[in-house]
Amino acid sequence: MIFLLFLGILAAWLCWRLVYARYWRVNLNVKTEFTDPWVYEGESSCLREEITNDKILPVPALEVRLAMSRNLEFSSDAQANTSVTDQSYKRDIFSLLTRQRIVRRLPFLCRRRGYYEITVAGIVGTDLLSGRAYLDEQPQSTSMYVYPAQIDTRRIAPVCQAISGMVLTQNRMYPDPFEFSGIRDYERTDPMKNINWKASASAGHLMVNQHDSTTSAEVTIFLDVEDTAILKYELLVEESIRIASSLCARLAKAKMEAEIISNGRDAETGEPLSYRLPAGAAQIQVLNQKLARLITGERDIMPMEEIFRREKASAGSGRTCIMISKNRTPELEKELSAAVREGIGVLWVLPVRPGADGEKNEIPAGLTVLRWEAGNGKAVGRNG
């Protein structure tokens, strides 16, 4: 009898092992998704895990393995069973009964801009009776953008004011309806739409609004991400990208068209970034996606002075150029100074390390330089 009982237990154990090995992964689904399609650098988001066992056979021990960028840092409550090396590896243990679904939300902090995705989830089902582990993978399709952090309006104001001073001129190309400068008497050549009816009623005769004049308000932003020296200043490169993103947002909101050109490559296209931003804030999302994918730290990169020289030659008159570059090289100074002599408005935003001493080198004649201390946003103007 004991022998028969032993054979019965052994048969049941072998049967369970065969059934579990064959059916443990059937109707077992793991789905992960970022809850936000995009956030800004420094903000928090959440990863949603959904594990479903839609069958009669229970899965008493299931390990789900995920790998995502270490730039997405799990909060303290979600850091259990997490190891960080080249990536952040997350391992969670679940126990699923018959036809059960478990949902977990894992909050994390977005430390750095970028495009992040999860393409696969590893699953390990352990047969508790035999102790044998079975491995499998399930493809995932979830991604999110982390846009460059936006510079505070008060911090970016000196740059915007400098741009306005270059765009607004006394050479009357055409009146800018957004730049009101005063009221004057009506002349026969004035269009009726410029009449200020309230002022006319007070004065007893027709008065018209007077506007400042502008040249073609075409702004080109040059974003330099070259960092090939022995000493790396990744902080300054990232700050340059933040300045470019924030500045483009301000220009778009002010109904000004802008073009941004960089020597950094778009990870999606593999080509250097070049994008024309239409007036209005609707397309700023597209630009931020491109900036999130921007590759930095490459050694084989075109110097910005070469790109500036090429673009300057193909540009027409009336252009205002904004150079955002931490690399104060003689070659770049030479190209920018030559553009100023040719009548092109040039503003150089020069990111520097916090607490760095002021530049001792003289500023070339006619060239406006704004030193920008990364981290605290101080912008100090200097004119040559």
Residue, then its C-alpha position, 0 to 999 in steps of 0.5 A: m500500500i505504501f508503495l502504491l501510495f508513493l507511485g500515486i504521489l509520484a504520478a501526480w507530481l509528474c503530471w503536475r510538472l508536465v501540465y505546468a510546463r506546458y500551460w503556465r504561459v498560456n493566457l498569461n499576459v504582461k503589459t507595461e505602459f508609461t502613463d504620460p506620453w511626455v513630461y519635462e525634465g525634472e518632473s515625475s511620471c509613472l509606469r503601469e504594470e498589468i499582469t493577467n492570468d486568464k486561465i484556470l491554472p494558477v501561477p503561484a510564483l511569477e517574476v517580471r523583469l523590466a529594464m529601462s534607462r537609469n535616467l528614469e529613477f524610481s521613487s523610494d516606494a518603488q525601488a524595492n528589487t531594483s538594481v542600477t548599472d548601465q540601466s535600471y533593472k526592476r524585478d517584481i514577484f507576483s502570485l496569480l490565482t485563477r483568472q486574476r489581474i494585478v495592476r501596479r503603478l511605479p512612480f519615477l523621476c525623470r532625471r534627464r531629457g531623452y526618448y525612452e521606451i520599453t520593448v520587452a518584458g522577461i517573465v520567469g514562472t517557478d513551479l513551487l512543487s518541482g522548484r523548476a523555473y521557466l523563462d519567457e519574454q513578451p514584447q512591449s510597446t511603450s515609450m515616452y519623451v522627456y523634454p528639456a526643462q523650461i527656463d523660468t520666464r524671468r531668467i530668459a528675459p535678458v535674452c528675449q530683450a536682446i533679441s527684441g533690440m536686434v529685431l526692432t529697428q528704425n529702418r522702416m521696412y514695414p510696421d509691426p502691429f505688435e509694437f505700439s509706439g504712440i498716437r499721432d494725427y491722421e494723414r490721408t495715406d493712413p489706412m482706416k484700420n489704424i484709426n484710434w476711435k477713442a483717442s479721436a473722440s477725445a481730441g476732436h479730430l482723427m488720430v491713428n496708432q503709430h507702430d515701430s517698424t521691424t525688418s523681417a522678423e526671422v530668427t535663426i538659433f544655432l545650438d552647439v552641442e560640441d564637447t570634444a575637449i579633454l575636460k567634458y562640460e555635459l552640464l553646459v551642453e544640457e543647459s544650452i539645449r534647455i535655453a534653446s527649447s525655452l527661447c523657441a517657445r517664447l518666440a513661437k508664443a510671440k508669433m515669430e517664426a524661428e529656425i533652429i540648427s544644430n551640429g547634434r544629430d537626431a537619434e531617429t533620423g541620424e541627421p543633424l538637427s534642422y527645423r523651422l518652427p512656425a509662428g504659434a505654439a502648436q508646433i513646439q511639441v515637435l521641436n521638443q521631441k527632436l531636442a529630446r532625441l538630440i545626441t550629444g557627446e559624439r567626437d566626430i561632430m562638425p564645428m559650429e563655425e562651419i555650419f554658421r558660415r554655410e548658413k550665413a552664405s545662403a541666408g538673405s538680409g534681415r536675419t537675426c542669429i542667436m548662437i548658443s555655444k559654450n565653446r568660445t573659440p577664435e574660429l567661432e568669434k571670427e565668423l560671428s564678428a564677420a557676420v556683424r560687419e556684414g549687417i547681420g544681427v548676432l547675439w551669442v549666449l555663452p553658457v558658463r559654469p556656476g561661479a566661473d570668473g568673467e571672460k578676460n578676453e576682449i569682446p570683438a567689436g559689435l558683437t553682443v555676448l550674454r554670459w549664462e551661468a548654468g544652474n542659476g540662470k544669471a545672464v550678463g550682457r557684454n558688448g564689444 
